[in-house]
């Protein structure tokens, strides 16, 4: 017989597995978020590079 207030072992194992699942989901979500931010940053840097290049070409045209 189990003492009053003690949870059965299967319930404890289930609760631990839920915590692990939540942590796995959080890690996956954070990884996805970081990857999307990195991809956005790459596109932004590429766009800035193109803008700077076009400004350089415009200045070069004006000076010639």
Secondary structure, DSSP 8 states (H G I E B T S, - for coil): ---TT---HHHHHHHHHHHHHHHHHHHHHHHHHHHHHHHHHHHHHHHHHHHHHHHHHHHHHHH-
